[in-house]
Amino acid sequence: MNYAKKLVVEPGAKVRLARFDPAYHGKHGNEEEAGRALEEMKNKIGALQRKMYGDNRHSLLMVLQGLDAAGKDGVCWHVVGAMDPQGCRVHGFKVPTGEEAAHDFLWRIHPHAPAKGEVAVFNRSHYEDVLVTRVHKLVGRKVWERRYDMINQWERLLHEENGTTILKFCLVVSRQEQLRRFAERLDDPNRQWKISESDYTERAFFDDYLEAFDEALERTSTAHAPWFTIPCDHKWYRNLAVAGIVLEAMEAMHLEYPKPSVDLGEIRRKYHAAEQAEKKGSV
Amino acid sequence: MNYAKKLVVEPGAKVRLARFDPAYHGKHGNEEEAGRALEEMKNKIGALQRKMYGDNRHSLLMVLQGLDAAGKDGVCWHVVGAMDPQGCRVHGFKVPTGEEAAHDFLWRIHPHAPAKGEVAVFNRSHYEDVLVTRVHKLVGRKVWERRYDMINQWERLLHEENGTTILKFCLVVSRQEQLRRFAERLDDPNRQWKISESDYTERAFFDDYLEAFDEALERTSTAHAPWFTIPCDHKWYRNLAVAGIVLEAMEAMHLEYPKPSVDLGEIRRKYHAAEQAEKKGSV
């Protein structure tokens, strides 16, 4: 199964999320089988990410955006959790602080771009500035319109200057499933604290968000930083799809452990000298 | 098994790592049994860390120091890897950059202290400034001597001002086992790149490091930021011990999910209104 090919937004393609099927789940027989497939992929992702850390030439940026309750946090736990925390950072972007808002919209984002060898995961991102700001008319069309190019240029910088592979995930949940998940939270004492008024007030803007996503995906899905639309009504398929796309991208990096930086023959002599010395008890 | 009680450096206690047994492995029957125990602990750690993130009152700082090849990286992968990457950050401190060296030794450390709800892991730390700098005489006794109090004061700040639990792990490996691990790297093409000249040149300072650790542990193991000496000749015991201490500390936090910030009755009405509207197909 090639998840990337199936779910990518081809550069220049039209996007109509209103016609997208968030309940799609491919051909997996059942959730149990999917669970085993996910575990296998996670093991491979963990191994490759550690190799990437050693290789130290590539970096990976995962951008998580999507509708409320589609599962940005779930992807962090169930997919990103496969990685070695050394070399992998999740950064959540909230409503900008006063200082952040006093700068251009990429100013607070840039410091969190991944270093060579590292993985960075953005839970929300610079895309908030063409999504929530548009839906709630916090800035005018002129402002958010010019941001698409700014975003493309900035992402190209990361890609060309630092070898960053950029994967952007748009997590799509249906209106019905979103409501069902809100109801679940209402009945679960361990999750009631997560409920906010905005869960419901934002639902009034569901279609506006779809439209804002449509245009953002159309204008910023590029060869160097593609968007993927992820059907999220089935959490297990969502996890499989994101893991599959990450795994395929890592495999395409052709990662290698670096060559030794030392003369191994010389090191072997040092090793034997140390061994001899120790046997004699002279150290 | 209470790992913390067994391995803690009691405040004020004398430390003589030269007499410490790095091959200690408690009473576990075999590695397989220990592996199962570790998996169980990791599941609990993952669940509690996610609860801590929700609870948002406590934070945890794990400091990893130790002898070369004792397993700082291994602890990141095998123990910290149990946590949700959202809310957990590993930061590795290397040789200070020019800008870092132009500041006091805590300047580059402080920004990485954990926020409320979060876990921060230091792979090496501010302790390098009373260890490597002392062993290699990069600063004089007067300078590193006064740093113990500065460290204690700074750690107290994190603890008292931000509710940070600080756990400091000194990973101890025997001279023989360290050499054996270097030899393993020599024979493993995937790990040869990790070999450096300093692996061998630093071995000449093995006893000096033990002495530097002795004094650092004596002077900075406090009630608010205790040190634990971890026997690391058996990797499985090392992982169990660190996981056990982390788990015990998290359990002692008595974590709770926050109370809902909204009126649940009101939210239930909103939910039913949304459900009705959807049934009618009016949205």
Boltz contact constraints between the chains, C-beta under 6 A:
constraints:
  - contact:
      token1: [A, 76]
      token2: [B, 85]
      max_distance: 6.0
  - contact:
      token1: [A, 76]
      token2: [B, 86]
      max_distance: 6.0
  - contact:
      token1: [A, 77]
      token2: [B, 84]
      max_distance: 6.0
  - contact:
      token1: [A, 80]
      token2: [B, 85]
      max_distance: 6.0
  - contact:
      token1: [A, 81]
      token2: [B, 85]
      max_distance: 6.0
  - contact:
      token1: [A, 84]
      token2: [B, 77]
      max_distance: 6.0
  - contact:
      token1: [A, 85]
      token2: [B, 76]
      max_distance: 6.0
  - contact:
      token1: [A, 85]
      token2: [B, 80]
      max_distance: 6.0
  - contact:
      token1: [A, 85]
      token2: [B, 81]
      max_distance: 6.0
  - contact:
      token1: [A, 85]
      token2: [B, 85]
      max_distance: 6.0
  - contact:
      token1: [A, 85]
      token2: [B, 88]
      max_distance: 6.0
  - contact:
      token1: [A, 85]
      token2: [B, 90]
      max_distance: 6.0
  - contact:
      token1: [A, 86]
      token2: [B, 76]
      max_distance: 6.0
  - contact:
      token1: [A, 86]
      token2: [B, 90]
      max_distance: 6.0
  - contact:
      token1: [A, 88]
      token2: [B, 85]
      max_distance: 6.0
  - contact:
      token1: [A, 90]
      token2: [B, 85]
      max_distance: 6.0
  - contact:
      token1: [A, 90]
      token2: [B, 86]
      max_distance: 6.0
  - contact:
      token1: [A, 179]
      token2: [B, 274]
      max_distance: 6.0
  - contact:
      token1: [A, 190]
      token2: [B, 257]
      max_distance: 6.0
  - contact:
      token1: [A, 192]
      token2: [B, 260]
      max_distance: 6.0
  - contact:
      token1: [A, 193]
      token2: [B, 257]
      max_distance: 6.0
  - contact:
      token1: [A, 193]
      token2: [B, 258]
      max_distance: 6.0
  - contact:
      token1: [A, 193]
      token2: [B, 260]
      max_distance: 6.0
  - contact:
      token1: [A, 195]
      token2: [B, 260]
      max_distance: 6.0
  - contact:
      token1: [A, 195]
      token2: [B, 262]
      max_distance: 6.0
  - contact:
      token1: [A, 195]
      token2: [B, 267]
      max_distance: 6.0
  - contact:
      token1: [A, 197]
      token2: [B, 262]
      max_distance: 6.0
  - contact:
      token1: [A, 200]
      token2: [B, 270]
      max_distance: 6.0
  - contact:
      token1: [A, 257]
      token2: [B, 190]
      max_distance: 6.0
  - contact:
      token1: [A, 257]
      token2: [B, 193]
      max_distance: 6.0
  - contact:
      token1: [A, 258]
      token2: [B, 193]
      max_distance: 6.0
  - contact:
      token1: [A, 260]
      token2: [B, 192]
      max_distance: 6.0
  - contact:
      token1: [A, 260]
      token2: [B, 193]
      max_distance: 6.0
  - contact:
      token1: [A, 260]
      token2: [B, 195]
      max_distance: 6.0
  - contact:
      token1: [A, 262]
      token2: [B, 195]
      max_distance: 6.0
  - contact:
      token1: [A, 262]
      token2: [B, 197]
      max_distance: 6.0
  - contact:
      token1: [A, 267]
      token2: [B, 195]
      max_distance: 6.0
  - contact:
      token1: [A, 270]
      token2: [B, 200]
      max_distance: 6.0
  - contact:
      token1: [A, 274]
      token2: [B, 179]
      max_distance: 6.0
